[in-house]
């Protein structure tokens, strides 16, 4: 049998370069196939939607039921059976939407805006209408639908037109003497309906509450703004004479999470359609606000003394403050002597809530800064004069709700501020407040100095040298000077009883000083120190003191001098010189 011969193989196919070329072509083909596989489009994730609950909970509607056949396997299904299946799918989608809206509207206070509640109520009613229509087409009675909170639909219909920048709610149960005025929303971009009531901010990133009242000739504006960064709502209460500029402002932070005040008032709105006046007053007063007691009472006294506007929330009367007590002119809590620290180089920031200095280890401490007065007495309290805005700002740490920072703003004279003299007035009031602080502190310091000088003068009695007599004279003059200054400050700051006591203390101090000086000279006479005695008795300052004192002191010195040095009569050569006798040598 003949075997067929194979065709001869080309030597080029067995070459190494040919094998390498085949491997390269196979690799290129594999890479192209993988690239085509990766180019298949992927489904992108749905973007996050920040819409009302109605838009979030509304599912895609089911396809409209159709009775026309579509061909294929469905041609065998009857038209009625397919129609009922489409209606059942649409009803299932509608039921999910209704349940989602009902769950969201069960707590309308959880919404950040009233407009979102109104939109969800409208969406709920529209879903209810579609539900009834679907069941009607199905030929079956609809089961009971989820119910909304009582009165929510009625409130939504009443507020249907409130789609502007603010929502004005009626205030009820207000006292007869209180008149609720028209308020403008805080930070709103457009004006809402102009009618009396409380205005709830209905747009913007922050929720606000604003209302105005008038009572006893004062208009009060209360503004609450949500502060997510601070973690609390910011409260600002402004008092102004009727038709005039602001005179007093209180600022603090309320208890609770940001937006809690807005949610509390919205709860009243959805429950009764209005806001009770006592709920607004609870927010305006700060809830658990603890107004300062006697701690730092000097700041209250000095701002009334320099004629800043009275604090209407403390029922402070207009006019000067009452006199200071003689035993505690700085109105301190304890009996510890205060320390004065003057820092004219320190400029306090009116908006800064941090204390001007670190709390001292021992108090109390009185601080006189370049533009303010502060006192630490168990806690800081300071008054800053803002020359740029013509106001005085008082800071009270820990006196607000829940230990929050409390700030009072006083506007002394709006007319001067309008004329451009506000900075001059602020600087003048600051200097007056600092001077009164120094004077009140001077009452305590002068008393300490008088006691120390009296002890030192008592120690000088019994000295036998001229220096002892001159030192006693210097101490006597210093004592008289201190007592005169204390008398002047007592008449300026203290009550009438303390002023009369300072007058008596001055006269008694003069007599005690003269008695000590006379006792010192008598001790020198008894010791035979004629030179120092005659030097002191001839000194003009000693003579002025002795001749202003009662005559009995001079008679005592003359008698003691004659008894001790009488036989010399001023020296053996006095008669030959023709020198007249001295006043202490005459009988």
C-alpha positions as CSV (number, residue, x, y, z in Angstrom):
1,X,0.0,0.0,0.0
2,X,1.4,3.3,-1.0
3,X,1.8,5.9,1.9
4,X,1.1,9.5,0.9
5,X,4.0,11.8,1.3
6,X,3.6,15.0,3.5
7,X,4.3,18.3,1.9
8,X,7.7,19.6,2.8
9,X,7.8,22.0,5.8
10,X,9.2,25.4,5.3
11,X,12.3,26.1,7.4
12,X,11.1,29.6,8.1
13,X,8.2,28.3,10.2
14,X,10.6,26.7,12.6
15,X,12.5,29.9,13.1
16,X,12.5,31.4,16.7
17,X,11.3,34.8,15.5
18,X,8.2,33.2,14.1
19,X,7.2,31.6,17.4
20,X,7.7,34.9,19.2
21,X,5.4,36.6,16.7
22,X,2.7,34.1,17.3
23,X,2.9,34.6,21.1
24,X,2.6,38.4,20.6
25,X,-0.5,38.1,18.4
26,X,-2.2,35.9,20.9
27,X,-1.5,38.3,23.8
28,X,-2.9,41.3,21.8
29,X,-6.1,39.4,21.1
30,X,-6.6,38.5,24.7
31,X,-6.1,42.2,25.7
32,X,-8.7,43.4,23.2
33,X,-11.2,40.9,24.5
34,X,-10.7,41.9,28.1
35,X,-11.0,45.6,27.2
36,X,-14.3,45.0,25.4
37,X,-15.6,43.2,28.5
38,X,-14.7,46.2,30.8
39,X,-16.4,48.7,28.6
40,X,-19.9,47.4,29.5
41,X,-21.8,50.3,31.2
42,X,-22.5,49.9,35.0
43,X,-25.5,51.2,36.9
44,X,-24.6,54.5,38.8
45,X,-25.9,54.8,42.4
46,X,-28.8,57.2,42.9
47,X,-27.8,60.6,44.3
48,X,-28.9,61.5,47.8
49,X,-32.1,63.4,47.8
50,X,-32.9,66.1,50.4
51,X,-36.6,66.6,49.8
52,X,-39.8,66.6,51.9
53,X,-41.1,63.2,53.1
54,X,-43.7,63.3,50.3
55,X,-41.0,63.3,47.6
56,X,-38.9,60.7,49.4
57,X,-41.7,58.3,50.3
58,X,-43.5,58.5,46.9
59,X,-42.7,55.4,44.9
60,X,-42.7,55.1,41.2
61,X,-46.2,54.5,39.9
62,X,-47.1,51.2,38.4
63,X,-47.6,51.0,34.7
64,X,-51.1,51.9,33.6
65,X,-53.3,48.8,33.1
66,X,-53.9,47.9,29.4
67,X,-56.4,45.5,27.9
68,X,-54.5,45.1,24.6
69,X,-52.5,42.0,24.2
70,X,-48.7,42.3,23.9
71,X,-48.0,39.1,22.1
72,X,-46.0,36.1,23.1
73,X,-47.0,34.0,26.1
74,X,-49.3,36.7,27.5
75,X,-51.7,36.4,24.5
76,X,-53.3,33.4,26.2
77,X,-54.1,35.3,29.5
78,X,-57.6,36.8,29.6
79,X,-57.7,40.6,29.6
80,X,-59.7,40.9,32.9
81,X,-57.2,38.8,34.8
82,X,-54.2,40.9,33.6
83,X,-56.1,44.1,34.4
84,X,-56.8,43.0,38.0
85,X,-53.1,42.1,38.4
86,X,-52.0,45.6,37.2
87,X,-54.5,47.3,39.6
88,X,-53.3,45.1,42.5
89,X,-49.7,46.2,41.8
90,X,-50.7,49.9,41.7
91,X,-52.7,49.5,44.9
92,X,-49.6,48.0,46.6
93,X,-47.5,50.9,45.6
94,X,-50.1,53.4,46.7
95,X,-50.5,51.7,50.1
96,X,-46.8,52.0,50.7
97,X,-46.9,55.7,49.9
98,X,-49.8,56.3,52.3
99,X,-48.2,54.4,55.1
100,X,-44.9,56.3,54.7
101,X,-46.7,59.7,54.7
102,X,-48.8,58.7,57.8
103,X,-45.7,57.6,59.7
104,X,-43.9,60.9,58.9
105,X,-47.0,63.1,59.7
106,X,-47.5,61.3,63.1
107,X,-45.0,63.8,64.6
108,X,-45.2,67.1,62.7
109,X,-42.8,68.8,65.2
110,X,-39.9,66.7,63.7
111,X,-40.0,68.7,60.5
112,X,-37.6,71.5,60.1
113,X,-40.0,73.7,58.1
114,X,-43.8,74.2,58.2
115,X,-43.9,74.2,54.4
116,X,-42.7,70.6,54.4
117,X,-45.6,69.6,56.7
118,X,-48.0,71.3,54.4
119,X,-46.5,69.6,51.3
120,X,-46.8,66.2,53.0
121,X,-50.4,66.7,54.0
122,X,-51.3,67.6,50.4
123,X,-49.4,64.6,49.2
124,X,-51.3,62.4,51.7
125,X,-54.6,63.6,50.6
126,X,-53.7,63.1,46.9
127,X,-52.5,59.6,47.7
128,X,-55.8,59.0,49.5
129,X,-57.8,60.1,46.4
130,X,-55.7,57.8,44.2
131,X,-56.3,54.9,46.6
132,X,-60.1,55.3,46.5
133,X,-60.0,55.5,42.7
134,X,-57.9,52.4,42.4
135,X,-60.2,50.4,44.7
136,X,-63.2,51.7,42.8
137,X,-61.8,50.5,39.6
138,X,-61.0,47.2,41.2
139,X,-64.6,46.8,42.4
140,X,-63.7,46.3,46.1
141,X,-64.3,48.4,49.1
142,X,-61.0,50.1,50.4
143,X,-59.8,49.0,53.9
144,X,-59.5,51.7,56.6
145,X,-56.7,54.1,55.8
146,X,-54.0,55.2,58.3
147,X,-55.2,58.2,60.3
148,X,-53.4,61.5,60.8
149,X,-53.1,63.3,64.2
150,X,-56.4,65.0,65.2
151,X,-56.7,68.5,63.8
152,X,-53.7,68.3,61.5
153,X,-55.6,68.5,58.3
154,X,-57.6,71.5,59.6
155,X,-54.5,73.3,60.7
156,X,-52.9,72.6,57.4
157,X,-55.9,74.0,55.5
158,X,-55.8,77.2,57.7
159,X,-52.1,77.6,57.0
160,X,-52.3,76.8,53.4
161,X,-51.5,80.4,52.4
162,X,-48.5,80.6,54.7
163,X,-45.8,79.8,52.1
164,X,-43.7,83.0,52.5
165,X,-40.6,83.8,54.5
166,X,-42.3,83.5,57.9
167,X,-45.3,82.0,59.6
168,X,-47.3,84.3,61.9
169,X,-49.2,82.5,64.6
170,X,-51.9,83.9,66.9
171,X,-51.0,84.5,70.5
172,X,-53.8,83.8,73.0
173,X,-54.3,84.0,76.8
174,X,-52.2,87.3,77.0
175,X,-52.9,89.5,80.1
176,X,-55.0,92.6,79.6
177,X,-52.1,95.0,80.2
178,X,-49.9,93.3,77.5
179,X,-50.4,94.2,73.9
180,X,-49.0,91.8,71.3
181,X,-47.5,93.8,68.3
182,X,-46.5,93.1,64.7
183,X,-43.1,91.5,64.5
184,X,-40.7,91.0,61.6
185,X,-38.9,87.6,61.2
186,X,-35.3,87.4,62.3
187,X,-33.1,87.2,59.2
188,X,-35.9,86.5,56.8
189,X,-35.4,87.2,53.1
190,X,-38.9,88.5,52.5
191,X,-41.7,90.0,54.5
192,X,-44.7,87.9,55.6
193,X,-48.2,88.9,56.5
194,X,-48.3,91.9,58.7
195,X,-50.5,91.0,61.7
196,X,-49.9,90.7,65.5
197,X,-48.5,87.4,66.7
198,X,-45.4,85.3,67.0
199,X,-43.4,84.9,63.8
200,X,-41.8,81.6,63.2
201,X,-39.0,81.6,60.6
202,X,-40.2,79.4,57.7
203,X,-37.2,79.6,55.4
204,X,-33.5,79.6,55.5
205,X,-31.0,77.2,57.2
206,X,-31.8,78.5,60.7
207,X,-35.1,78.4,62.5
208,X,-36.2,81.6,64.3
209,X,-38.8,82.8,66.7
210,X,-39.7,86.5,67.0
211,X,-42.5,88.4,68.8
212,X,-43.1,91.9,70.3
213,X,-45.1,93.2,73.2
214,X,-45.9,96.5,74.7
215,X,-46.5,97.1,78.4
216,X,-46.0,100.1,80.8
217,X,-44.6,102.4,78.0
218,X,-41.9,99.9,77.0
219,X,-41.7,97.8,73.9
220,X,-40.1,94.4,74.2
221,X,-38.8,92.3,71.3
222,X,-37.9,88.7,71.9
223,X,-35.8,86.9,69.2
224,X,-34.6,83.3,69.3
225,X,-32.3,82.0,66.7
226,X,-31.1,78.4,66.2
227,X,-27.3,78.0,66.7
228,X,-26.0,74.6,65.5
229,X,-22.4,75.6,66.2
230,X,-23.0,76.7,69.7
231,X,-25.2,73.7,70.5
232,X,-28.1,75.9,71.9
233,X,-30.6,78.5,70.8
234,X,-29.5,82.1,71.2
235,X,-32.0,84.4,73.0
236,X,-32.0,88.2,72.7
237,X,-34.5,90.3,74.5
238,X,-34.6,94.1,73.6
239,X,-36.3,96.8,75.7
240,X,-37.0,100.2,74.2
241,X,-39.3,103.1,75.1
242,X,-42.4,103.3,72.9
243,X,-41.2,104.7,69.6
244,X,-37.6,105.1,70.7
245,X,-34.3,103.3,70.2
246,X,-33.2,100.3,72.3
247,X,-32.2,101.1,75.9
248,X,-31.5,97.6,77.3
249,X,-30.7,94.2,75.7
250,X,-30.3,90.8,77.4
251,X,-28.5,88.0,75.5
252,X,-28.0,84.4,76.6
253,X,-28.4,80.8,75.4
254,X,-31.4,78.5,76.1
255,X,-31.4,75.0,77.4
256,X,-31.9,72.1,75.0
257,X,-30.8,71.2,71.5
258,X,-30.7,73.8,68.7
259,X,-34.2,74.4,67.4
260,X,-36.0,73.2,70.6
261,X,-37.8,76.5,71.1
262,X,-39.1,76.5,67.6
263,X,-40.3,72.9,67.9
264,X,-42.0,73.6,71.3
265,X,-44.0,76.4,69.7
266,X,-44.8,74.4,66.6
267,X,-46.2,71.7,68.8
268,X,-48.7,74.2,70.2
269,X,-49.5,75.3,66.7
270,X,-50.4,71.8,65.4
271,X,-52.2,70.9,68.7
272,X,-54.4,74.1,69.1
273,X,-53.7,76.4,66.2
274,X,-52.2,79.1,68.4
275,X,-49.5,79.7,70.9
276,X,-50.3,80.5,74.5
277,X,-48.7,83.6,76.0
278,X,-47.2,81.8,79.0
279,X,-45.2,79.5,76.6
280,X,-43.6,82.6,75.0
281,X,-42.8,84.1,78.4
282,X,-41.2,80.8,79.6
283,X,-38.8,81.1,76.6
284,X,-38.2,84.8,77.1
285,X,-37.3,84.4,80.8
286,X,-34.8,81.7,79.9
287,X,-36.6,78.9,81.8
288,X,-34.2,78.2,84.6
289,X,-32.4,81.5,84.4
290,X,-30.9,82.5,87.8
291,X,-30.4,86.2,88.0
292,X,-27.3,87.2,89.9
293,X,-27.6,87.7,93.7
294,X,-25.3,89.9,95.7
295,X,-22.2,88.4,94.1
296,X,-20.6,91.3,92.2
297,X,-23.2,93.7,93.4
298,X,-20.7,96.6,93.0
299,X,-21.2,96.4,89.2
300,X,-24.9,97.0,89.6
301,X,-24.3,99.9,92.0
302,X,-21.7,101.6,89.8
303,X,-23.7,101.4,86.6
304,X,-26.7,103.0,88.3
305,X,-24.4,105.6,89.8
306,X,-23.1,106.6,86.4
307,X,-26.7,106.9,85.2
308,X,-26.9,104.0,82.8
309,X,-30.4,102.9,81.9
310,X,-32.1,100.9,84.7
311,X,-32.5,97.1,84.2
312,X,-36.2,96.6,83.6
313,X,-36.0,92.9,84.3
314,X,-34.7,93.6,87.8
315,X,-37.3,96.3,88.4
316,X,-34.6,98.8,89.1
317,X,-35.9,102.3,89.7
318,X,-34.6,105.3,87.8
319,X,-32.3,107.6,89.6
320,X,-29.2,107.3,91.8
321,X,-28.6,104.1,93.8
322,X,-28.9,103.9,97.6
323,X,-25.9,104.7,99.7
324,X,-23.3,102.0,100.3
325,X,-23.1,100.2,103.7
326,X,-20.2,101.5,105.9
327,X,-19.0,98.0,106.7
328,X,-19.0,96.7,103.1
329,X,-18.7,99.5,100.5
330,X,-17.8,97.2,97.7
331,X,-20.7,94.9,98.4
332,X,-18.5,91.8,98.7
333,X,-19.8,88.4,99.8
334,X,-17.1,87.6,102.4
335,X,-15.0,89.6,104.8
336,X,-11.6,89.2,103.0
337,X,-9.9,92.4,102.0
338,X,-9.9,93.0,98.2
339,X,-6.9,93.5,96.0
340,X,-6.7,96.2,93.4
341,X,-5.2,95.5,90.0
342,X,-4.9,98.3,87.5
343,X,-4.2,97.4,83.8
344,X,-4.6,100.4,81.6
345,X,-3.0,98.5,78.8
346,X,-5.7,95.8,78.8
347,X,-8.5,96.5,76.3
348,X,-11.6,94.2,76.9
349,X,-13.6,92.9,74.0
350,X,-17.4,93.6,74.6
351,X,-18.4,90.4,72.7
352,X,-15.9,88.1,74.5
353,X,-17.5,85.7,76.9
354,X,-14.2,84.6,78.5
355,X,-13.2,86.3,81.8
356,X,-10.7,89.1,81.3
357,X,-8.1,87.3,83.6
358,X,-7.6,83.9,85.0
359,X,-9.4,83.3,88.3
360,X,-7.1,84.3,91.2
361,X,-6.2,81.8,93.8
362,X,-7.4,84.2,96.5
363,X,-10.1,86.8,96.2
364,X,-11.7,89.1,95.9
365,X,-9.9,91.0,93.1
366,X,-10.9,94.4,91.6
367,X,-9.7,94.9,88.0
368,X,-9.5,98.3,86.3
369,X,-8.8,97.7,82.6
370,X,-8.4,100.3,79.9
371,X,-12.1,100.3,79.0
372,X,-13.8,98.5,81.8
373,X,-14.3,97.5,85.4
374,X,-14.3,93.9,86.7
375,X,-14.5,92.2,90.1
376,X,-13.9,88.6,91.1
377,X,-15.7,87.6,94.2
378,X,-16.3,83.9,94.0
379,X,-16.9,84.4,90.3
380,X,-16.2,87.0,87.6
381,X,-18.4,89.8,86.7
382,X,-17.3,92.8,84.5
383,X,-18.5,95.9,82.8
384,X,-17.1,96.9,79.4
385,X,-17.6,100.3,77.8
386,X,-17.8,100.0,74.0
387,X,-16.9,103.4,72.5
388,X,-17.5,102.2,69.0
389,X,-21.2,101.6,69.5
390,X,-21.8,103.9,72.5
391,X,-22.9,101.2,74.9
392,X,-21.9,99.4,78.1
393,X,-21.9,95.6,78.2
394,X,-22.1,93.7,81.5
395,X,-21.0,90.0,81.5
396,X,-22.3,87.6,84.1
397,X,-20.9,84.1,83.6
398,X,-23.0,81.2,84.9
399,X,-26.1,83.4,85.5
400,X,-28.0,82.2,82.4
401,X,-30.2,79.1,81.9
402,X,-28.2,76.0,82.9
403,X,-25.2,78.0,83.8
404,X,-25.0,79.7,80.4
405,X,-23.3,83.1,79.9
406,X,-25.6,86.1,80.5
407,X,-24.9,89.5,78.9
408,X,-26.6,92.8,79.4
409,X,-26.2,95.8,77.1
410,X,-27.0,99.3,78.2
411,X,-27.4,102.2,75.7
412,X,-27.1,105.4,77.8
413,X,-28.0,108.3,75.4
414,X,-29.2,107.6,71.9
415,X,-29.2,111.4,71.1
416,X,-25.5,111.7,71.8
417,X,-24.8,108.6,69.7
418,X,-26.7,110.0,66.7
419,X,-24.7,113.2,67.0
420,X,-21.4,111.3,66.9
421,X,-20.6,111.8,70.6
422,X,-21.1,108.2,71.7
423,X,-17.4,107.4,72.0
424,X,-16.7,110.5,74.1
425,X,-19.6,109.6,76.4
426,X,-18.5,105.9,76.7
427,X,-15.0,107.0,77.7
428,X,-16.3,109.5,80.2
429,X,-18.5,107.0,81.8
430,X,-15.7,104.5,82.0
431,X,-13.4,107.0,83.8
432,X,-16.2,107.9,86.2
433,X,-16.9,104.2,87.0
434,X,-13.2,103.5,87.6
435,X,-12.9,106.6,89.8
436,X,-15.9,105.5,91.9
437,X,-14.4,102.0,92.2
438,X,-11.1,103.5,93.5
439,X,-13.0,105.6,96.0
440,X,-15.0,102.7,97.3
441,X,-11.9,100.6,97.6
442,X,-10.2,103.7,99.2
443,X,-12.7,103.6,102.1
444,X,-11.4,100.2,103.1
445,X,-7.8,101.0,102.5
446,X,-7.9,104.3,104.4
447,X,-9.3,102.5,107.4
448,X,-6.5,100.0,107.3
449,X,-3.9,102.8,107.0
450,X,-5.4,104.7,109.9
451,X,-5.2,101.7,112.1
452,X,-1.6,101.1,111.1
453,X,-0.6,104.7,111.7
454,X,-2.2,104.8,115.1
455,X,-0.2,101.7,116.2
456,X,3.0,103.3,114.9
457,X,2.3,106.6,116.7
458,X,1.6,104.7,120.0
459,X,5.0,103.1,119.7
460,X,6.6,106.6,119.4
461,X,5.3,107.7,122.8
462,X,8.2,107.5,125.3
463,X,11.0,108.4,122.9
464,X,13.6,110.9,124.2
465,X,15.0,112.2,121.0
466,X,14.1,115.0,118.7
467,X,13.6,112.5,115.8
468,X,10.9,110.8,117.9
469,X,9.0,114.0,118.3
470,X,9.3,114.9,114.6
471,X,8.1,111.4,113.6
472,X,5.2,111.7,116.0
473,X,4.3,115.0,114.4
474,X,4.5,113.5,110.9
475,X,2.3,110.6,111.9
476,X,-0.2,113.0,113.4
477,X,-0.4,115.0,110.2
478,X,-0.8,111.8,108.1
479,X,-3.6,110.6,110.4
480,X,-5.4,113.8,110.1
481,X,-5.0,113.7,106.3
482,X,-6.3,110.1,106.1
483,X,-9.3,110.9,108.3
484,X,-10.2,113.9,106.2
485,X,-10.2,111.9,103.0
486,X,-12.2,109.2,104.7
487,X,-14.7,111.8,105.8
488,X,-15.1,113.1,102.2
489,X,-15.6,109.6,100.8
490,X,-18.1,108.8,103.5
491,X,-20.2,111.8,102.6
492,X,-19.9,110.9,98.9
493,X,-20.7,107.2,99.0
494,X,-22.0,106.1,102.4
495,X,-25.2,106.7,104.2
496,X,-25.9,109.6,106.6
497,X,-25.1,107.6,109.7
498,X,-21.6,106.6,108.4
499,X,-21.0,110.2,107.3
500,X,-21.8,111.6,110.8
501,X,-19.6,108.9,112.3
502,X,-16.7,110.0,110.1
503,X,-17.1,113.6,111.3
504,X,-16.9,112.4,115.0
505,X,-14.0,110.1,114.2
506,X,-12.1,113.0,112.7
507,X,-12.4,115.2,115.7
508,X,-11.7,112.4,118.1
509,X,-8.6,111.5,116.1
510,X,-7.3,115.0,116.2
511,X,-7.7,115.0,120.0
512,X,-6.0,111.7,120.4
513,X,-3.1,112.8,118.2
514,X,-2.6,115.9,120.2
515,X,-2.8,113.9,123.4
516,X,-0.1,111.5,122.1
517,X,2.2,114.4,121.1
518,X,1.8,116.1,124.4
519,X,2.5,112.8,126.2
520,X,5.7,112.4,124.2
521,X,6.9,116.0,125.1
522,X,6.0,115.5,128.7
523,X,8.1,112.3,128.8
524,X,11.0,114.2,127.4
525,X,10.6,116.9,130.1
526,X,10.5,114.4,132.9
527,X,13.7,112.8,131.4
528,X,15.4,116.2,131.4
529,X,15.8,116.4,127.7
530,X,15.6,120.2,127.6
531,X,17.2,120.6,124.1
532,X,14.7,118.3,122.2
533,X,11.8,119.8,124.2
534,X,12.6,123.4,123.3
535,X,13.3,122.4,119.7
536,X,9.8,120.8,119.4
537,X,8.0,123.6,121.4
538,X,9.5,126.2,119.1
539,X,8.7,124.4,115.9
540,X,5.9,126.2,114.0
541,X,4.2,122.9,113.1
542,X,4.0,121.8,116.7
543,X,2.8,125.2,117.8
544,X,0.1,125.1,115.1
545,X,-1.1,121.7,116.4
546,X,-1.0,122.8,120.1
547,X,-2.7,126.2,119.5
548,X,-5.5,124.6,117.5
549,X,-6.1,122.1,120.3
550,X,-7.9,122.9,123.6
551,X,-5.9,125.2,126.0
552,X,-5.6,122.5,128.6
553,X,-2.9,120.7,126.6
554,X,-0.8,123.9,126.5
555,X,-1.3,124.5,130.2
556,X,0.0,121.0,131.0
557,X,3.1,121.5,129.0
558,X,3.8,125.0,130.6
559,X,3.4,123.6,134.1
560,X,5.6,120.6,133.4
561,X,8.3,122.7,131.8
562,X,8.4,125.2,134.7
563,X,8.5,122.5,137.3
564,X,11.4,120.7,135.6
565,X,13.4,123.7,134.1
566,X,11.9,126.7,135.9
567,X,15.0,127.8,137.9
568,X,17.0,128.3,134.6
569,X,14.3,130.4,133.0
570,X,15.6,129.5,129.5
571,X,19.3,129.6,130.4
572,X,21.7,131.7,132.5
573,X,22.4,134.2,129.8
574,X,18.8,134.8,128.6
575,X,18.4,137.9,131.0
576,X,21.5,139.7,129.7
577,X,20.5,139.3,126.0
578,X,17.1,140.9,126.6
579,X,15.3,137.9,124.9
580,X,11.6,137.8,125.7
581,X,10.3,134.6,127.4
582,X,8.8,131.9,125.2
583,X,5.2,130.9,125.3
584,X,5.9,127.8,127.4
585,X,7.9,129.9,130.0
586,X,5.1,132.3,130.8
587,X,2.9,131.4,133.8
